[in-house]
Amino acid sequence: TSLINQKKKMDVDLSQLQTEVEEAVQECRNAEEKAKKAITD
């Protein structure tokens, strides 16, 4: 059962990391959009 518990914890950690990565990517896209708008202004 300890292996099962470890797997569950790893699954939770992995999903949290995936969420963090998605947020970071979104922030990069937002920054890129702002930069493009600043250039065209």
DSSP file (Angstrom, degrees, kcal/mol; ACC not computed):
  #  RESIDUE AA STRUCTURE BP1 BP2  ACC     N-H-->O    O-->H-N    N-H-->O    O-->H-N    TCO  KAPPA ALPHA  PHI   PSI    X-CA   Y-CA   Z-CA
    1    1 A T     >        0   0    0      0, 0.0     4,-2.6     0, 0.0     5,-0.2   0.000 360.0 360.0 360.0 -27.3    0.0    0.0    0.0
    2    2 A S  H  >  +     0   0    0      1,-0.2     4,-2.5     2,-0.2     5,-0.2   0.879 360.0  51.6 -65.7 -33.7    2.9    2.4    0.6
    3    3 A L  H  > S+     0   0    0      2,-0.2     4,-2.5     1,-0.2    -1,-0.2   0.908 109.3  50.1 -65.3 -40.2    3.7    2.2   -3.1
    4    4 A I  H  > S+     0   0    0      2,-0.2     4,-2.4     1,-0.2    -2,-0.2   0.921 111.4  48.6 -63.2 -43.1    0.1    3.0   -4.0
    5    5 A N  H  X S+     0   0    0     -4,-2.6     4,-2.4     1,-0.2    -2,-0.2   0.905 110.9  50.5 -63.6 -41.0    0.2    6.0   -1.6
    6    6 A Q  H  X S+     0   0    0     -4,-2.5     4,-2.6     1,-0.2    -1,-0.2   0.910 109.8  50.8 -62.7 -41.2    3.5    7.2   -3.2
    7    7 A K  H  X S+     0   0    0     -4,-2.5     4,-2.6     2,-0.2    -2,-0.2   0.921 109.3  50.6 -62.8 -43.1    2.0    6.9   -6.6
    8    8 A K  H  X S+     0   0    0     -4,-2.4     4,-2.2     1,-0.2    -1,-0.2   0.922 111.3  48.5 -60.0 -43.7   -1.1    8.9   -5.6
    9    9 A K  H  X S+     0   0    0     -4,-2.4     4,-2.8     1,-0.2    -1,-0.2   0.915 111.4  49.8 -63.4 -42.3    1.2   11.6   -4.1
   10   10 A M  H  X S+     0   0    0     -4,-2.6     4,-2.8     1,-0.2    -1,-0.2   0.897 108.8  52.6 -63.4 -39.8    3.3   11.7   -7.3
   11   11 A D  H  X S+     0   0    0     -4,-2.6     4,-2.3     2,-0.2    -1,-0.2   0.915 111.3  46.7 -61.4 -42.4    0.1   12.0   -9.4
   12   12 A V  H  X S+     0   0    0     -4,-2.2     4,-2.2     2,-0.2    -2,-0.2   0.941 113.2  48.6 -64.5 -47.0   -1.0   15.0   -7.3
   13   13 A D  H  X S+     0   0    0     -4,-2.8     4,-2.4     1,-0.2    -2,-0.2   0.909 111.2  51.3 -58.6 -42.8    2.5   16.6   -7.5
   14   14 A L  H  X S+     0   0    0     -4,-2.8     4,-2.5     1,-0.2    -1,-0.2   0.917 109.3  48.6 -62.6 -44.5    2.6   16.0  -11.3
   15   15 A S  H  X S+     0   0    0     -4,-2.3     4,-2.0     1,-0.2    -1,-0.2   0.877 111.0  51.5 -66.7 -34.6   -0.8   17.6  -11.9
   16   16 A Q  H  X S+     0   0    0     -4,-2.2     4,-2.3     2,-0.2    -1,-0.2   0.920 110.6  48.4 -65.3 -42.3    0.2   20.6   -9.7
   17   17 A L  H  X S+     0   0    0     -4,-2.4     4,-2.6     1,-0.2    -2,-0.2   0.904 109.0  53.0 -63.9 -40.7    3.4   21.0  -11.8
   18   18 A Q  H  X S+     0   0    0     -4,-2.5     4,-2.4     1,-0.2    -1,-0.2   0.904 109.2  49.9 -61.5 -39.9    1.4   20.8  -15.0
   19   19 A T  H  X S+     0   0    0     -4,-2.0     4,-2.3     2,-0.2    -1,-0.2   0.922 110.3  50.0 -63.2 -43.9   -0.8   23.6  -13.8
   20   20 A E  H  X S+     0   0    0     -4,-2.3     4,-2.3     1,-0.2    -2,-0.2   0.904 110.8  49.5 -62.1 -41.2    2.2   25.7  -12.8
   21   21 A V  H  X S+     0   0    0     -4,-2.6     4,-2.6     2,-0.2    -1,-0.2   0.923 109.9  50.8 -63.8 -44.2    3.7   25.2  -16.3
   22   22 A E  H  X S+     0   0    0     -4,-2.4     4,-2.3     1,-0.2    -1,-0.2   0.901 110.8  49.5 -60.9 -40.4    0.4   26.1  -18.0
   23   23 A E  H  X S+     0   0    0     -4,-2.3     4,-2.4     2,-0.2    -1,-0.2   0.912 110.6  49.8 -64.8 -41.6    0.2   29.3  -15.9
   24   24 A A  H  X S+     0   0    0     -4,-2.3     4,-2.1     2,-0.2    -2,-0.2   0.906 110.5  49.9 -63.8 -41.5    3.8   30.2  -16.8
   25   25 A V  H  X S+     0   0    0     -4,-2.6     4,-2.3     1,-0.2    -1,-0.2   0.913 110.4  50.5 -62.6 -42.6    3.2   29.7  -20.5
   26   26 A Q  H  X S+     0   0    0     -4,-2.3     4,-2.5     1,-0.2    -2,-0.2   0.903 108.6  51.9 -63.1 -40.8    0.1   31.9  -20.3
   27   27 A E  H  X S+     0   0    0     -4,-2.4     4,-2.5     1,-0.2    -1,-0.2   0.900 108.8  51.3 -62.5 -39.6    2.1   34.6  -18.6
   28   28 A C  H  X S+     0   0    0     -4,-2.1     4,-2.4     2,-0.2    -2,-0.2   0.916 109.9  49.2 -62.4 -43.0    4.7   34.5  -21.4
   29   29 A R  H  X S+     0   0    0     -4,-2.3     4,-2.5     2,-0.2    -2,-0.2   0.915 110.8  50.2 -63.1 -42.0    2.0   34.8  -24.0
   30   30 A N  H  X S+     0   0    0     -4,-2.5     4,-2.3     1,-0.2    -2,-0.2   0.921 111.1  48.6 -61.9 -43.7    0.5   37.8  -22.2
   31   31 A A  H  X S+     0   0    0     -4,-2.5     4,-2.3     1,-0.2    -1,-0.2   0.891 110.4  51.9 -63.4 -39.2    3.9   39.4  -22.0
   32   32 A E  H  X S+     0   0    0     -4,-2.4     4,-2.5     2,-0.2    -2,-0.2   0.913 109.0  50.0 -63.7 -42.9    4.4   38.8  -25.7
   33   33 A E  H  X S+     0   0    0     -4,-2.5     4,-2.5     2,-0.2    -2,-0.2   0.921 110.6  49.8 -61.3 -44.0    1.1   40.4  -26.5
   34   34 A K  H  X S+     0   0    0     -4,-2.3     4,-2.5     1,-0.2    -1,-0.2   0.907 110.5  50.5 -61.5 -41.1    1.9   43.5  -24.4
   35   35 A A  H  X S+     0   0    0     -4,-2.3     4,-2.0     2,-0.2    -1,-0.2   0.917 110.2  49.3 -63.7 -43.1    5.3   43.7  -26.2
   36   36 A K  H  X S+     0   0    0     -4,-2.5     4,-2.0     1,-0.2    -2,-0.2   0.918 112.1  48.3 -62.4 -42.9    3.7   43.5  -29.6
   37   37 A K  H  X S+     0   0    0     -4,-2.5     4,-1.6     1,-0.2    -1,-0.2   0.896 109.7  52.7 -64.3 -39.4    1.1   46.2  -28.6
   38   38 A A  H  < S+     0   0    0     -4,-2.5    -1,-0.2     1,-0.2    -2,-0.2   0.877 109.1  50.2 -63.8 -36.9    3.9   48.4  -27.3
   39   39 A I  H  < S+     0   0    0     -4,-2.0    -1,-0.2     1,-0.2    -2,-0.2   0.901 112.1  46.3 -68.0 -40.7    5.8   48.1  -30.6
   40   40 A T  H  <        0   0    0     -4,-2.0    -1,-0.2     1,-0.2    -2,-0.2   0.727 360.0 360.0 -77.6 -20.2    2.8   49.0  -32.7
   41   41 A D     <        0   0    0     -4,-1.6    -1,-0.2    -5,-0.2    -2,-0.2   0.506 360.0 360.0 -73.1 360.0    1.8   52.0  -30.5
